[in-house]
Every structure is written in structure tokens, then in C-alpha cells.
Amino acid sequence: MKGDSVSTKLRVVFDGTCKPSNGNSLNSILGIGKMLQPDLFTILVKFRLNEIAFSADIQQMYRQILIDQEDQNFQRIVWRESKDSPIREYKLCTVTYGTASAPYLATRCLFQTGLDLERDDPAVSSLIKESFYIDDLMAGAPSSEEAISLIKTLSNILEARGFHLRKWRSNSSEVLSRISSNWVGDSSNLEIHPDECSKALGLTWNSMKDIFIFNLKLWLLKLDWDSPLPEALATKWKTFQKEFEQVCSIHIPRWIHTTSQQITLHGFCDASELAYASVKMQPQADGNTKVTLLVAKSRVAPLKSVSIPRLELNGALLLARLYATCKNILKEYDVHFYAWTDSQVVLSWLSSHPRNWKPYIANRTSEILTWFQQIVGVTCPPR
């Protein structure tokens, strides 16, 4: 039961892990397949590149895909209406919730549609292969007309294959006006969460304002205590809870104002005894001072005591890895990247060959230097 679901509040999920007398469950003998679609991080970054954005999902995706007749016997169930009714036997003929292979089988069928279109319609093919996360579409186009054309073509192609797209959202009223009112989502908010855990701090796209916001649901964290906290910890917790609630006031523009093939990114990393982090900003290419947050990532510092310079180095490594990920996502663009740190120790480590340092420093500087060949210490300009 999903009370917050707009369309399907009640969904039957079968227990594929249930073991019969032979000790082998259905899921124990099924393969799970590999992940064919991009991860959600990649899809979200690409979702921010076009001025016009749109989203939708496939209606009852699993129910549209038939299982081979020979394999349907492995999906046999027994059922009766009441205790006085006779037991009836049924076969589930479609991809079934609760089986280990279900996500792969569904996404593989969708992915095949994209493969089939590579020659005839490369744009739609790319959309199907690179802009779906399971059954959710998140994509965009440079203009409303291009978005409308893509939506129309994509909808017709998927409809012909049994995949009906619905709950359309867009930041463009022109796009929405050209879509059947029966297909448009009831809400302008799209919740983005790859799993149940992230719902406590769920990311939401408000299509009307075209911003990302955070929805805080502390009750989903299930932070119950068996015994009262010591006063010192209780005070820290209350302070944390009060500050954490301010997350809801953060609004991040979705579009990062990419108006050309050239993108300039500035990455910053820093560290403290509690955590280290990196963030990437993208200033506008036309010289204006407007800056947009692209991505950010943080890590909790290890429980074992680590010196601040080493934590700063870990922050630099996190920034380098984040850059590598973004570079791969933005491979169609000419990306110019600048990395910044206020740690002179880290700059000193990076200015020398890794073999001069002990393994902890050497391993991290070696990886960083695979992405940044030129390390230059530049003093921050005066305000």
C-alpha cells in the first residue's frame, strides 16, 4: 500500500524469496541481470542542461511485458476467494513484482526499443537509452518546439510497443498545452528518489518554478530512542534537528544556463575534523556573474583520528573523482575545469611526484594527478 501514490495506491508484490520444501526459492535461481540504464546522478545532471525540461512515466510497465510461455510455469500461484471456495491455480503471464529478474526484464525491453531506433531516429533512440530511470523519463530540449516534437514522436513509438507514457510535467506551459489533458500529471512536483531510504530527504523538481527543492520527512528516519540521551548529546541533537529543517528552504535552479557547447566548471574542496566535501559551480559563459550549483558531494570523516592536511587531501580526491564523473556525463561538451583548494600542504604534495611520499599520500596524489596535470598555487584575489 502506497498512500502517497497518485495512480497506483495498492500494488501486489509476490514473495519471490519464499522457499518451498526443496529449499530453493524462485529468486535464488533467477539472474538479476546488469544495469542497462544510466544511474540517477547522470540522468539528473543531463536533466539540467536544456532550457526546456519534461518528465513522464510508463503506465504499469511490468504488466506490458509477456513472459515466455515455457517460463510462465515458474510463476504459478494458487488462489481462492474465501475459505469455503475451491482452490484455483493461475499462471502469471507478465513480468511480476517481487521476482529478482523483473527490473532487468522490463528495462531490457525498453532498451531494445532504443536499439531498434538507432538508425531511423537517433534522437529518440538516445532519449530512450539515456533518459529513463526504470520507468521514469527525465529529459529536455533547447526549445519548446523541439520538446513537443520529441514528446510526440517518443509517445507514438512507445505506445505502438505497449508502453503508455503518462503524468507529463514540464516547465513550459506551451509544451503542456500541446499534450492531452488526460496525460498531464495532477501535480507540478516530481519526487526524485532511487530508493526508500532517500525519501526522508527527498529531492523534488517543481516544474512550475523550475527548481529543485528538498522535502524533509523526519518521521521516515524512524529515529526512536530506547533510552533518553545524555544532556550534552540531547542539546546537540536538538541543534542539528533545528538546522536540518532549514534544508527545506534551499531552492536550486534546474537549468544551469548552458547556451553553447563550451562549459566552464569551478570545483572547490575543503575539510574539517568532522567531514570533507567538494562542490562544482558553473558560471555563465557570457561573462555575467551569475553562478549555478551543478553538483556537490560530502563524506563523513573517519572515526579514527586523521590530520587536517590528510582530510584536505581526501577532499581533493573527492573533487577529482567528481570531476571525472561529470566529464564523462558531459562528454558532448567542451568542458574547462578549474579545481580550487585553500590547503598549501595539498598543493605541495601534488607538485611533487607521488613516489616521494608514503603510500597514503602517494596513492591519493597519483589518482588526482591522472586528472590534473598542471598544479598551480594561485593566491586568492582581494575582495
N, C-alpha and C positions, 0 to 999 in steps of 0.2 A: 504494500500500500504506500503510495507516494502522494501525500496530501497536497504538496506544493506543485504537483504536475498539472499543467493546464489541460492536456489532452487525454493522457492515459494514467488515471489515478490508481487503477488496480491492474497489476500485471502478474501473470502466472509464471513462476520460476521453478523449474524442476530441479531436484537434487541429484545432479549427476555424480556426486561423490558417494552416494548410498551403496553399500556393499551387500551383495546377495550371499547365498550360502557358500559360493566358491571363493569368496574373499576379494574378488576383482570388481571394482566399480567401473561404470562406463567411462568416466573421466580418466581413470588410471590407464586405459588402453587407447585413449584418443590423443592425437598430437595437437598441440596448441598453435602450430604454425608461427611464422615470423611476422613482425610488424611491417606492413607494406606502406602505411601512410606516414607522413612526417609527424614528429612529436608536436605537442600543443604549443611549445615555446616557438618553434619555427613558424607554425601557422599564424600565431599572434603577431610576430614581427612582420611577416609579409602582409598581414591584415592592415597594418599601419602605413603601408607605402602608397596607397591610392587615395585620392581625394574623395571618391565615391565608394562607400562600403555597403555590402549587403550580406545577409545571413539567412539560412533556412535549415530545415532538417527533413530527412526522409521519413515519411509516414510508415510506421510498423515495418521497418527494414527487414527484420528476420523473417516475417511472415511472407515476404515476397519471393523467398528463395527455396526451391524444392530440393529435398534430399533424394539421392538416387534410390530407386525402389528397393534394390538389394540391401541398402543400409537402413531403410525405414524400420526393418525388423528389430534393430537395436534401440528404437525409440517407441517400443510398445508399452502401453500403460493399461491399467485396469481401473474401472470406474463404476460407481453405482450412485443413483440419485438419493437413495435412503437405505437404511439398514435392512429394510424389507424387500428392496429391489434386487433383481438378479445382477450379478457382476458382469460387466461388459468389457470387452477388450478392444482397444483402439491403437492405431499407429499414428504417430505424429509425422506428418509428411513434409514439414518445413523445418528450417533451422530453428533450434529450440533454446530458449533461455535456460541457463544452468549447465549446459554442456560445454566442455573445455574448448571445443573447436569452433563454437558458434561465432565469436568475434572475427576469427580469421576467415571463415567461410563467407561471411557477409561482406567483409571489406575486400576479399579477393574477387568476388563477383562484381563489385563496384569498380575495382581497379581494372578488371578486364575490359569493362566498358571504355575506360580511358585509353587502354592499349589499342582497342579496336579503332579508335578515332584519331590515332597519331598522324596518319597520312591525310585523311579527309578534313579534319578540323583540329589543328594543333592547339588552338587557344582553349577550346572546350576540353580537349584531352588533358592539357596541363591543369586545368581547373579541377577536373575530377581526380587526378592523381595527386595533386599537391595542396588542395584547399579543403579537403574533408578530414574531419577527425571522427572516426567511426561513421555516424550518420549525420553529423553536423557540418554544414557548409559555412565557411567564413572566408569571404573573398572581396574583391573590389575592382574598380576600373577608373581610368583617368577622368571620364566624363559620364554624365547621366545617360547619354545616348548609347555609349559603348556598354554600360552596365545593363541597360534594357535589352540590348541585342544579345549579350551573353546569357542573361537570365532566360530569355525566350528560347534560345537555341538549347541551352542546358536542360530546361524543363521538358521540352519536347523529346529530346533524346532519352532522358531518363524515364519519362512517362512511358515511352514505347517499350522499355525494358522492365516495366513494373515498379519503378521507383518514383513515387509521387512526392514532389517537393512541396512543403507547406511552411506555415509560420514564418513568412518572409518579413525581414526587417531591413531598413536602410536609413541612412542619414539624409537621403534625398527624397523630398516629397514628390518630385517628378517621377522617380522610379516607382514609388509605392502607388502612385495614381495609375500607372500602366499595368499593375498586377491585379488580378482578380481579387476582389474584397474577401472572397472565401479563403484565399491562400495567405492573407496577411496576418501576422501574429497579433494576439489580443493586447500584448504589452509591448512597449518600446524598449524594455530591458531584456537583455540576453545574458543569462548566467553562464559563466565560463568556469567549469571545474572538471578536471580529469578524473577525480575520484571522490569518494565520500568524505575523506579526511579534510580536503581543502574547502568544504562548504562553510566551515567555521569562519574562514576569512575568504569568502568567495569573491572572485573578480567578476564584475558586471559591466557590460557595454550598454550605455544609454544612447540609443540611436538618435533620439530627438536632439540631444545636446552634443552628440558625437564625442563622448568622453568615457574613460574607464573610471569606475568607482569601486570601492570595497564595501561589501556588506558584512558587518560584524555580527556573528551569532554566537555569543559566549556560551550559551546553553548547549550548543553542539559539541563543545570541547569536553563536556562531562567532567569538569574539574571538581569532583566531590572529594571531601577530606574525611577520613575515618576519625581523625582527632584534631583538635584545634592547633593552629600553627603557633609557634613561639611569637612573642610580640614583635620582635625585630623583623622576622620574616613576614608576618602579617602586614606590617607597615609597608614593606617593600612590595608585597603583592597588591595592596590597595593602590599604591602609586602606579605600579605597572598597569593595573586594570584601567585606571583613570586615563593614563597616557595612551593605552592601546585603543580606547574608544575614539580617540582623535583620528584614527586611521580612516574612519568613515568620511572625514571632511576633505580627504585627498581626492582631487579630480585631475586626471591625466588626459590631455587631448589624444584622441586616437590617431589622427593624421599627423605625420611628422614633417609635412610640407616638402615632400620630395617632388621637385618640379623639373628635375633634369636627371641624367644618368650618373651625375657625379654626387657623391655623398661624402661629407666630412664628419668624422666622429671624434669626439674627445672623451677619453676614458680616464677616470680618477679612481685611485685606490687609497685606502687608509686602514689603520688598525688601532685597536686598543687592547687592554688586557682581557676584555670580555668578548670581543668579536673583531672580525675584519671583513671588508666589503669592497666592491668595485661598482662603478656606475658609468654608463655611457650617455653622453649628451650629443645632440645633433643640431648645430647652428644652421640657420638658413643660408643657402648658397649665395643669395643676392647681397650679402653684406649686412643685413639687418641684425639687430641684437637679439632677436627672439631665439630662444633655445628650447629644445624639446627633449624630455627624458625618453630615451629609447629602451634601455633595459638596465636592471640593477640586480645584484646578487650579493648575498651575505653568508657568512659562516660563523658559527659559534666557536670561540677559541677553545683549544683543548683543555681538559681538566688539569692535565699535567702542566706545571708552570713552564711557559715559553717566553723568552725575552721579546721585548717590543720590536727590535730590529727583525727578528725572525718572523714575527707575526706580520710585520710590514712586507716582508718578502713573500709570505703566503698570500697577502692581499694582491701583490703584483702578479703572482702566478695565477690567481683567480681572474684578474683582469685580462691576462694574456689568453687564458682559456676561453673567456667570454668573447674576446676579440676573434679568436679562431672560429667559434661557433657563428658569430654574426657575419664574418667574412664568407663563410660557406653559404649562409642563408641569402646574403646579398651578392652572390656571385655574378648576377647580371648587371651589377652597377660598378662604377669606378669609385672604389672606396679609399679615402685618405684618412688615416687613423693616427691620432696623437695620444700617447699614454703619459699620464702625469702621476708623480708621487712626490711627497714632501720629505721622503727619507733619503738623506745623503748616504747613509750606510748601504741601502739597497742599490743606489746608483753606483756606489763604489764597487760593490760585489759584481754588478752587471758589466762594469767597464773593464773587468779582468777576465781572463779565460777561466772557465769552470774548473779546470784541472788544478788551479791554485788553491782551491777551497776543499774543506772536508765534505763528505758525502751529502749531508743535509743541505748545505748551501749549494754545492756543485750540481746536484740533481735538479734543483729548482731553477737555478740560473740558466742551466743548459736548456731546459724546456722554454723558458721565457725568451732566450736568445734565438730560438728557432723561428720566432715570430717578429722579433725586433732586432734587426741587425745593427742599428745605429742608436747608441745610448748617449744622450747629450744632457748634461745638467744645465738647466736654464733657471736663473733666478726669477721668481715671480715679479711681474712689473708692479710699480707702486699704484695705489688706488687713485 
